Amino acid sequence: MIRMKPCKFIAVLSAFMVVVSLNGICRDSKVTWPDTASAKLLQQWLAMCTAPDVATIEKWSSAHYEDAFLKRASAKEIADSDVEECTKHGGYRPVQIIESKPGDIKVLVEGIKSGVYAELEVSSKGDGKMGPIQGSPASIPETMLPKDLSDVVLKSEAQSSMEKLSRQGMASGIVIAARGTKPIAIVTAGYADRAKRTQITPTSQFTLGSMGKMFTAAAIGQLVDHGKVSYDDPVGKFFPDYPNKTVREKVTVGMLLSHTGGMRDFLAKRTPEMMKNGVKRASEFMPLFDNDEPKFEPGTSWAYSNAGLALAGAIVEKASGEDYPDYIRKHIFEPAGMKNSDPNNIPHSDPRMVTPYTHRTQSGPSKDWVEAEHDIGSPAGGAISTAEDLLKFADALRSGKLVSKATFDKMTQPHGKTPWGEQYGYAMEIGDEYGQTIVGHGGGFPGVSTHLYILLGSQYTVVTLANQDPPASEFAAQRLKALVAEKAKQGK
């Protein structure tokens, strides 16, 4: 079993399980494996996955995973997951050893059937046992990209990639690359509604998950531009009676947006009434977390916090005098031209809405796709939008329609560093692809996987929206994002 590393875009984390083909290891690979315990264990596991058998993998897992991990996932559960994922990916070929230490190894692999590139990492103390295999989608090696980066090739490459993923059941949704708001590649796969076989289009409406945090950051940015808010303002300036003293006095607006205030989560505390009828104001969420003590001294660390963004939304209300949903409609969606978007604070219904599908149920993993619980929106995420509208949002941020250039620059500068080593701005993840800075955000929830990638210093944007479990959107966008980044790097 491979455990997905905590995803920068995802509020609800998912498992990510991949395998490597023994044929790839023995016949085609030029990778030289080090003589370490972790490398040997990984190769044993890879070999089993070439012809996955539940009994074999269960026996091996029981003998080779650390006891602490086996207490969280039984050997049978691990084996069931591995068999499913080995079959889905069709095996992986190792591409290169990224890093090797006596107790650790990190390897770049490529899916034989899926075409997915991923990093696998294993740790072992040398006692014949290992912790869970950590996995995460990875950048495609620059040397493996085509020389021809024309728009025609981009579209063809994206189409081929999406078809592979769709055949393997790994992608259902849409991926778009654009210059400004003009698409240069649009590819769809799967169905908006599986039973009705409804096609997905650029105007299909998806729940965004945590991608909606960027709307909150843009709203705060506007209020900063208008002199109504400062990123250095403490929470107590807007809520002098805020119950938790530490948050009131030490957590700033900037910390809320950068996840450096130590605040926690609140999504699981939402009431059945909220989920059914929605909420009218961001401040309605505050009683769910306003007595919570921060995880750490504000400003000293980083921890993903939906409560922090919800509180930032309540500050939007205080500073503007408008309810959060109304503010987003009037000051974000309207000036950006996002006519098919909605805050989703009241459960949204529209014929263009996709149905979210998941393998996760309350009784455990399901082999079949089942309809996921529909989310509601908050300043922490859950808004509704389309691929077309998100291109408009990205363009509006770049062009100064929503916030000043100085504020956009501030939003996209590092203000925190995640435990997995990546930079984070104000509700903006900051990444690198071949030396090109990419900012944006994504969202993940059962049945929801979304990403918006904005290439700074260019007019390129990539949007990917999937109506199934994470990391579907990362897989769907992987090749197109790489090609666009290389295109931008070459000034094309």
C-alpha positions as CSV (number, residue, x, y, z in Angstrom):
1,M,0.0,0.0,0.0
2,I,1.2,3.5,-0.9
3,R,0.1,6.3,1.2
4,M,-0.4,9.7,-0.5
5,K,1.7,12.4,1.0
6,P,-0.3,15.2,2.4
7,C,-1.4,17.1,-0.7
8,K,-1.0,20.9,-0.7
9,F,-4.4,21.3,-2.4
10,I,-6.4,18.8,-0.5
11,A,-8.5,19.2,2.6
12,V,-9.5,15.5,2.8
13,L,-6.5,13.3,2.0
14,S,-6.6,10.1,-0.1
15,A,-4.6,7.0,-0.6
16,F,-2.4,6.8,-3.7
17,M,-1.2,3.3,-4.5
18,V,1.1,2.5,-7.5
19,V,3.2,-0.4,-8.7
20,V,6.2,-1.2,-10.8
21,S,6.4,-3.8,-13.5
22,L,9.0,-6.5,-12.9
23,N,9.5,-6.6,-16.7
24,G,10.4,-3.0,-16.5
25,I,12.9,-3.6,-13.7
26,C,14.6,-6.6,-15.3
27,R,14.6,-5.9,-19.0
28,D,14.1,-2.3,-19.8
29,S,15.3,-0.4,-16.9
30,K,18.7,1.4,-16.8
31,V,18.3,2.1,-13.1
32,T,21.0,0.7,-10.9
33,W,19.5,-0.2,-7.5
34,P,21.6,0.5,-4.4
35,D,22.4,-2.3,-2.0
36,T,20.3,-1.1,0.9
37,A,17.5,-2.6,2.9
38,S,14.9,-0.1,1.7
39,A,15.8,-0.7,-1.9
40,K,15.6,-4.5,-1.5
41,L,12.2,-4.2,0.2
42,L,10.8,-1.9,-2.5
43,Q,12.0,-4.3,-5.3
44,Q,10.4,-7.2,-3.6
45,W,7.1,-5.3,-3.4
46,L,7.4,-4.3,-7.0
47,A,8.0,-7.8,-8.1
48,M,4.8,-9.1,-6.4
49,C,2.8,-6.4,-8.2
50,T,3.6,-7.7,-11.6
51,A,1.1,-10.5,-11.1
52,P,-0.8,-9.3,-8.0
53,D,-2.2,-12.0,-5.7
54,V,-4.1,-11.1,-2.5
55,A,-2.8,-14.0,-0.5
56,T,0.9,-13.4,-1.5
57,I,0.8,-9.7,-0.9
58,E,-1.1,-10.2,2.4
59,K,1.6,-12.6,3.7
60,W,4.4,-10.4,2.6
61,S,2.8,-7.3,4.1
62,S,2.3,-9.0,7.4
63,A,6.0,-9.9,7.5
64,H,7.5,-6.7,6.2
65,Y,5.5,-3.7,7.3
66,E,6.2,-2.1,10.7
67,D,3.8,-3.0,13.5
68,A,2.7,0.6,13.9
69,F,1.5,0.8,10.3
70,L,-0.2,-2.6,10.5
71,K,-2.2,-1.3,13.4
72,R,-3.7,1.4,11.1
73,A,-4.2,-0.9,8.1
74,S,-4.4,-4.7,8.2
75,A,-2.4,-6.8,5.9
76,K,-5.6,-7.9,4.2
77,E,-6.7,-4.3,3.6
78,I,-3.2,-3.6,2.2
79,A,-3.3,-6.6,-0.1
80,D,-6.8,-5.7,-1.4
81,S,-5.7,-2.2,-2.2
82,D,-2.5,-3.3,-3.8
83,V,-4.2,-5.8,-6.1
84,E,-6.7,-3.2,-7.2
85,E,-4.0,-0.5,-7.9
86,C,-1.5,-2.9,-9.5
87,T,-4.2,-3.9,-12.0
88,K,-5.2,-0.3,-12.6
89,H,-1.8,1.1,-13.3
90,G,-0.6,-1.9,-15.3
91,G,2.8,-1.7,-13.5
92,Y,5.4,1.0,-13.4
93,R,8.8,1.2,-15.0
94,P,11.5,2.8,-12.8
95,V,13.0,6.0,-14.4
96,Q,15.6,7.1,-11.9
97,I,16.8,6.9,-8.3
98,I,16.1,10.3,-7.0
99,E,17.7,9.9,-3.6
100,S,19.3,7.0,-1.7
101,K,20.4,6.9,1.9
102,P,21.1,3.9,4.1
103,G,17.6,3.8,5.5
104,D,15.6,5.6,2.7
105,I,15.1,5.5,-1.0
106,K,13.1,7.7,-3.4
107,V,12.5,6.5,-6.9
108,L,10.8,8.1,-9.9
109,V,8.5,5.7,-11.8
110,E,6.2,5.9,-14.8
111,G,2.9,4.0,-15.2
112,I,3.1,1.5,-18.0
113,K,-0.6,1.8,-18.8
114,S,-1.5,5.1,-17.2
115,G,1.5,7.1,-18.2
116,V,1.6,8.7,-14.8
117,Y,4.9,9.8,-13.3
118,A,5.2,9.4,-9.5
119,E,7.7,9.4,-6.7
120,L,7.8,6.4,-4.4
121,E,9.7,6.6,-1.1
122,V,10.5,3.8,1.3
123,S,12.1,3.9,4.7
124,S,13.6,0.9,6.6
125,K,15.6,0.6,9.7
126,G,17.4,-2.4,8.3
127,D,15.4,-5.0,10.3
128,G,13.6,-6.4,7.3
129,K,10.6,-4.1,7.9
130,M,9.5,-0.8,6.5
131,G,7.0,2.0,6.9
132,P,4.3,2.7,4.4
133,I,5.4,3.5,0.9
134,Q,4.9,7.2,0.4
135,G,3.8,8.3,-3.0
136,S,3.1,11.5,-4.9
137,P,2.6,12.6,-8.5
138,A,5.8,13.9,-9.9
139,S,7.0,16.2,-12.7
140,I,7.8,14.5,-16.0
141,P,11.5,14.6,-16.7
142,E,12.2,17.5,-19.0
143,T,14.2,15.3,-21.4
144,M,11.2,13.1,-22.0
145,L,9.1,15.9,-23.4
146,P,8.6,16.2,-27.2
147,K,10.7,18.7,-29.1
148,D,7.6,20.0,-30.9
149,L,5.6,22.2,-28.6
150,S,3.1,23.5,-31.0
151,D,-0.5,23.9,-30.0
152,V,-1.5,21.0,-32.2
153,V,1.0,18.7,-30.3
154,L,-0.2,20.0,-26.9
155,K,-3.7,19.0,-27.8
156,S,-2.7,15.6,-29.1
157,E,-0.5,14.9,-26.1
158,A,-3.3,15.9,-23.7
159,Q,-5.8,13.8,-25.5
160,S,-3.6,10.7,-25.5
161,S,-2.8,11.1,-21.8
162,M,-6.5,11.6,-20.8
163,E,-7.6,8.6,-22.9
164,K,-5.0,6.4,-21.1
165,L,-6.2,7.6,-17.7
166,S,-9.9,7.2,-18.6
167,R,-9.3,3.6,-19.8
168,Q,-7.8,2.8,-16.5
169,G,-10.6,4.4,-14.6
170,M,-8.3,7.1,-13.2
171,A,-9.9,10.3,-14.7
172,S,-13.3,11.6,-15.3
173,G,-13.5,15.4,-16.0
174,I,-11.9,18.1,-18.1
175,V,-8.5,19.6,-18.6
176,I,-7.9,22.9,-20.4
177,A,-4.8,24.8,-21.2
178,A,-5.1,28.4,-22.4
179,R,-3.4,31.7,-23.2
180,G,-5.3,34.2,-21.3
181,T,-8.9,33.1,-21.7
182,K,-8.4,31.5,-25.1
183,P,-8.1,27.7,-24.9
184,I,-5.4,26.0,-26.8
185,A,-6.3,22.4,-25.7
186,I,-9.6,21.1,-24.3
187,V,-9.9,17.4,-23.4
188,T,-12.7,15.7,-21.6
189,A,-13.3,12.1,-20.4
190,G,-15.9,10.2,-18.5
191,Y,-19.4,11.5,-17.7
192,A,-21.0,14.2,-15.7
193,D,-23.7,11.7,-14.8
194,R,-22.7,8.0,-15.3
195,A,-26.3,6.7,-15.4
196,K,-27.5,9.2,-18.0
197,R,-24.1,9.2,-19.8
198,T,-24.1,13.0,-19.8
199,Q,-21.1,14.5,-21.5
200,I,-18.7,16.9,-19.7
201,T,-18.1,20.3,-21.3
202,P,-16.3,23.5,-20.5
203,T,-19.5,24.8,-18.9
204,S,-20.1,21.8,-16.7
205,Q,-20.3,22.9,-13.1
206,F,-18.0,21.2,-10.6
207,T,-17.7,21.6,-6.8
208,L,-14.2,23.0,-6.4
209,G,-13.2,21.8,-2.9
210,S,-10.4,23.9,-1.4
211,M,-9.7,25.7,-4.7
212,G,-12.3,28.1,-3.5
213,K,-9.8,29.4,-0.9
214,M,-8.4,31.6,-3.6
215,F,-11.7,33.5,-3.8
216,T,-11.3,34.3,-0.1
217,A,-7.7,35.4,-0.6
218,A,-8.7,37.6,-3.5
219,A,-11.5,39.2,-1.4
220,I,-9.0,39.9,1.4
221,G,-6.6,41.3,-1.3
222,Q,-9.3,43.7,-2.5
223,L,-9.9,45.0,1.0
224,V,-6.2,45.4,1.5
225,D,-6.1,47.5,-1.7
226,H,-9.0,49.6,-0.3
227,G,-7.2,50.2,3.0
228,K,-9.8,48.3,5.0
229,V,-7.6,45.4,6.0
230,S,-3.9,44.8,6.5
231,Y,-2.2,41.4,6.3
232,D,-0.6,42.3,9.6
233,D,-4.0,43.0,11.4
234,P,-4.7,40.7,14.3
235,V,-8.0,38.8,14.5
236,G,-8.9,40.9,17.5
237,K,-9.1,44.1,15.4
238,F,-12.2,42.7,13.8
239,F,-13.4,40.4,16.6
240,P,-12.4,42.1,19.9
241,D,-14.4,39.5,21.8
242,Y,-13.0,36.4,20.0
243,P,-13.1,33.6,22.6
244,N,-9.6,32.3,22.2
245,K,-7.1,34.9,23.5
246,T,-4.1,33.5,21.6
247,V,-5.9,33.7,18.2
248,R,-7.4,37.1,19.1
249,E,-4.1,38.7,20.0
250,K,-1.4,36.8,18.0
251,V,-3.0,35.4,14.8
252,T,-2.9,37.9,11.9
253,V,-4.9,38.0,8.6
254,G,-1.8,36.9,6.7
255,M,-1.4,33.9,9.0
256,L,-5.0,32.8,8.4
257,L,-4.4,32.9,4.6
258,S,-0.9,31.2,4.8
259,H,-1.9,28.4,7.3
260,T,0.8,29.7,9.8
261,G,-1.6,30.7,12.6
262,G,-1.9,27.2,14.1
263,M,-5.7,27.0,13.6
264,R,-7.4,23.7,13.1
265,D,-10.3,22.2,11.0
266,F,-14.1,22.5,11.3
267,L,-15.5,20.6,8.3
268,A,-16.4,17.5,10.3
269,K,-18.2,19.7,12.9
270,R,-20.7,21.1,10.4
271,T,-24.2,20.1,11.4
272,P,-26.7,18.1,9.4
273,E,-28.8,21.2,9.2
274,M,-25.9,23.2,7.6
275,M,-25.3,20.5,5.1
276,K,-28.9,20.3,4.1
277,N,-29.9,24.0,4.2
278,G,-26.6,25.8,3.9
279,V,-25.4,28.9,5.6
280,K,-25.9,32.6,4.8
281,R,-22.8,34.1,6.5
282,A,-19.3,33.0,7.0
283,S,-19.6,34.0,10.7
284,E,-22.0,31.1,11.2
285,F,-19.1,28.7,11.1
286,M,-17.1,30.5,13.8
287,P,-18.8,28.7,16.9
288,L,-17.5,25.4,15.4
289,F,-13.9,26.4,16.1
290,D,-13.6,29.8,18.0
291,N,-12.7,28.2,21.3
292,D,-10.0,25.9,19.9
293,E,-6.4,26.5,21.0
294,P,-3.9,26.8,18.2
295,K,-1.7,23.7,17.4
296,F,1.5,25.8,17.8
297,E,2.6,29.4,18.6
298,P,1.2,31.5,15.8
299,G,3.8,32.2,13.1
300,T,6.2,29.5,14.1
301,S,5.1,26.6,11.9
302,W,2.6,25.5,9.2
303,A,-0.5,23.4,9.3
304,Y,-3.3,23.3,6.8
305,S,-6.3,25.0,8.4
306,N,-9.8,25.2,7.0
307,A,-10.8,27.1,10.1
308,G,-8.3,29.8,9.4
309,L,-9.9,30.4,5.9
310,A,-13.4,30.4,7.4
311,L,-12.3,33.1,9.9
312,A,-10.7,35.1,7.0
313,G,-14.1,34.9,5.3
314,A,-15.8,36.3,8.5
315,I,-13.2,39.1,8.4
316,V,-14.3,39.9,4.8
317,E,-17.8,40.3,6.2
318,K,-16.7,42.6,9.1
319,A,-14.5,44.8,6.9
320,S,-16.9,45.1,3.9
321,G,-20.3,45.1,5.7
322,E,-21.5,42.4,3.2
323,D,-22.3,38.7,3.7
324,Y,-19.4,36.6,2.4
325,P,-21.4,34.9,-0.4
326,D,-22.8,38.2,-1.7
327,Y,-19.4,39.7,-1.6
328,I,-17.9,36.9,-3.7
329,R,-20.7,37.2,-6.2
330,K,-20.5,40.9,-6.5
331,H,-16.7,41.6,-6.2
332,I,-15.1,38.4,-7.5
333,F,-17.4,36.5,-9.9
334,E,-19.0,39.6,-11.5
335,P,-15.9,41.6,-12.4
336,A,-14.1,38.5,-13.6
337,G,-17.1,37.5,-15.8
338,M,-17.7,34.2,-14.0
339,K,-21.4,33.9,-14.9
340,N,-21.6,30.2,-14.2
341,S,-20.1,30.2,-10.7
342,D,-21.7,30.2,-7.3
343,P,-20.5,30.3,-3.7
344,N,-22.6,27.2,-3.0
345,N,-23.4,28.4,0.5
346,I,-26.9,27.2,-0.1
347,P,-26.9,23.7,-1.8
348,H,-26.7,24.4,-5.5
349,S,-28.8,22.7,-8.1
350,D,-28.4,23.1,-11.9
351,P,-28.7,20.8,-14.9
352,R,-25.0,21.5,-15.7
353,M,-23.8,20.2,-12.3
354,V,-21.7,17.1,-12.4
355,T,-22.3,14.2,-10.0
356,P,-19.4,13.4,-7.7
357,Y,-18.3,9.8,-7.6
358,T,-16.2,8.1,-5.0
359,H,-14.8,4.7,-3.9
360,R,-14.9,5.8,-0.3
361,T,-18.0,5.1,1.8
362,Q,-18.9,5.1,5.4
363,S,-18.5,1.4,5.5
364,G,-15.1,1.4,3.9
365,P,-13.7,1.3,0.4
366,S,-16.0,0.3,-2.4
367,K,-14.9,-1.4,-5.7
368,D,-17.8,0.4,-7.5
369,W,-18.2,4.1,-8.0
370,V,-20.9,5.5,-5.7
371,E,-22.4,9.0,-5.6
372,A,-20.5,11.0,-3.0
373,E,-22.1,13.4,-0.5
374,H,-22.6,16.8,-2.0
375,D,-20.6,19.6,-0.3
376,I,-21.6,23.1,0.6
377,G,-19.5,26.2,0.2
378,S,-17.6,28.2,2.7
379,P,-14.6,30.6,2.7
380,A,-12.5,27.4,3.0
381,G,-13.8,25.9,-0.2
382,G,-16.7,24.1,-1.8
383,A,-17.8,26.8,-4.3
384,I,-19.1,25.9,-7.7
385,S,-17.5,26.8,-11.0
386,T,-16.6,25.7,-14.6
387,A,-13.4,25.3,-16.5
388,E,-14.3,28.4,-18.6
389,D,-15.0,30.5,-15.6
390,L,-11.7,29.5,-13.9
391,L,-9.8,30.6,-16.9
392,K,-11.5,34.0,-16.5
393,F,-10.6,34.1,-12.8
394,A,-6.9,33.4,-13.5
395,D,-6.9,36.1,-16.2
396,A,-8.6,38.6,-13.9
397,L,-6.0,38.0,-11.2
398,R,-3.2,38.6,-13.6
399,S,-4.6,41.6,-15.4
400,G,-5.5,43.6,-12.2
401,K,-9.3,43.3,-12.6
402,L,-9.6,41.8,-9.1
403,V,-6.5,43.0,-7.1
404,S,-3.6,45.3,-7.7
405,K,-0.4,44.0,-9.1
406,A,1.3,44.6,-5.8
407,T,-1.3,42.6,-3.9
408,F,-1.2,39.8,-6.5
409,D,2.6,39.7,-6.0
410,K,2.1,39.5,-2.3
411,M,-0.4,36.7,-2.6
412,T,2.0,34.6,-4.7
413,Q,5.1,35.2,-2.5
414,P,6.1,32.5,0.0
415,H,4.7,33.1,3.5
416,G,5.0,29.6,4.8
417,K,6.6,26.2,4.0
418,T,4.7,22.9,4.2
419,P,6.1,19.9,6.1
420,W,6.8,18.3,2.7
421,G,9.0,21.2,1.7
422,E,6.8,23.3,-0.7
423,Q,6.2,27.0,-0.5
424,Y,2.8,28.5,0.3
425,G,1.6,32.0,-0.2
426,Y,-1.8,33.6,0.7
427,A,-4.1,30.7,-0.2
428,M,-1.8,30.0,-3.1
429,E,0.5,27.1,-3.5
430,I,3.8,27.9,-5.1
431,G,5.5,25.3,-7.2
432,D,8.2,25.0,-9.8
433,E,8.2,23.2,-13.2
434,Y,11.5,23.4,-15.1
435,G,12.3,26.7,-13.5
436,Q,8.9,28.2,-14.1
437,T,6.9,29.4,-11.1
438,I,3.4,28.0,-11.0
439,V,0.9,29.2,-8.5
440,G,-2.7,28.3,-7.8
441,H,-4.7,25.9,-5.6
442,G,-6.7,22.8,-5.8
443,G,-9.3,20.8,-3.9
444,G,-10.0,17.3,-2.9
445,F,-12.9,15.7,-1.3
446,P,-14.6,12.3,-1.9
447,G,-15.8,12.7,-5.5
448,V,-14.0,16.0,-6.0
449,S,-10.5,16.6,-7.4
450,T,-9.6,20.0,-8.9
451,H,-6.6,22.2,-9.7
452,L,-5.9,25.6,-11.1
453,Y,-2.3,26.3,-12.3
454,I,-1.2,29.8,-13.2
455,L,2.2,30.2,-14.8
456,L,3.7,33.4,-13.5
457,G,5.4,35.6,-16.1
458,S,3.3,34.2,-18.9
459,Q,-0.3,34.1,-20.1
460,Y,-0.6,30.4,-19.7
461,T,-3.2,28.7,-17.4
462,V,-4.1,25.1,-16.9
463,V,-7.4,24.0,-15.3
464,T,-8.3,20.5,-14.4
465,L,-11.6,19.4,-12.8
466,A,-12.6,15.8,-12.0
467,N,-15.7,14.4,-10.5
468,Q,-14.0,11.5,-8.8
469,D,-11.5,11.0,-5.9
470,P,-8.1,12.7,-5.7
471,P,-5.5,12.7,-7.1
472,A,-7.4,12.4,-10.4
473,S,-7.0,16.1,-11.3
474,E,-3.2,16.0,-10.7
475,F,-2.9,12.9,-13.0
476,A,-5.1,14.5,-15.7
477,A,-3.1,17.8,-15.7
478,Q,0.4,16.3,-15.4
479,R,1.4,16.1,-19.0
480,L,-0.4,19.2,-20.2
481,K,1.0,21.3,-17.3
482,A,4.5,20.1,-18.1
483,L,4.2,20.9,-21.8
484,V,2.8,24.4,-21.1
485,A,5.6,25.1,-18.6
486,E,8.2,24.1,-21.2
487,K,6.5,26.2,-23.8
488,A,6.6,29.2,-21.4
489,K,10.2,28.5,-20.6
490,Q,11.1,28.7,-24.3
491,G,9.1,31.8,-24.8
492,K,6.7,30.2,-27.2
